[in-house]
Amino acid sequence: MGLFVFLPLILPLTAHPIARLAEQHLHPRTGTRLLAGLSLVLAVCSTLCLALLVVAGTARLPGNPLPDAWAAPEVRAVVPYDEVTGSAALLALLAALTACALALVREARLRLRTRRALAGLPGTHPAVLPDPEPYAYALPGRPGRIVVSRAMLESLDADERHALLAHEQAHLDGRHHRLLLAVRLAACLNPLLRPLRSAVGYGAERWADEDAAMAVGDRRLTARAVGRAALSSRSGPAFGLAFAEPAPGPVPRRVAALLGPAPSPRRLPPAMTRPGLAFLMATTGAAASAASSVNAALTLLLVLKAATPL
């Protein structure tokens, strides 16, 4: 196989132009889901590839419990510089799994601390905190809650507050925290997927912006609320989503998008349009990247299976 065996590790680079196409031409809901799914597939394939490289590259090390047949020349020939590759893959795999575990622990601790802080408050929706710092975020859970500071509410008029709450409710209704956590873990497994994490974070904000604009029935009002909330918030971006990594995309781009025409609400854009062609190119690129990753990982897996004694 030669260098082909490393293909799943570097194929996430092909997702970057796909992310740009999705952001520019697809509805935020469609693009966000597409990119989140792609990041998960590529992360799983690259992790499987690392695990198989560890198996093939460390089979000859003393004390290794793996079958002796996996150290056969036919197996080692599949992996270039098998011993060095196996040791490097082992370190990379341990680092990736440790990063995922730490991310999950941080997520759980943050949710626990936030819920404890809200435990003494009345069960109103939203939960209004008497904090002089303006902020607002969606707290996922069962049930999810919107948390907003009194300073943020005082910085907006009644209509803008409606847009703010509609935006945060859209985060809860769309379960955006799950998509954001998925791409965060995918980026832990393969650092080349970090640009997709940023793209999905921005897409989730745009998705919530569009849902808020539809709920209040005024795109210009929603754009004004986004801009004013951003100016009021000193410590963070407007309409932040709790536990979302990375932070929302640039506010001026979101405002400009809201001041433009609404994207088509159709799940799949018409084929013979610019959004339709962009979706076709994005999904084709995603499928090709995923298929190449799966093919490389399965080939290595079949080589090991063929060398396994009956």
Summary of the structure (lengths in Angstrom):
residues: 310
radius of gyration: 23.2
end to end distance: 24.2
largest distance: 73.6
contacts: 1059
relative contact order: 0.18
helix: 70%
strand: 4%
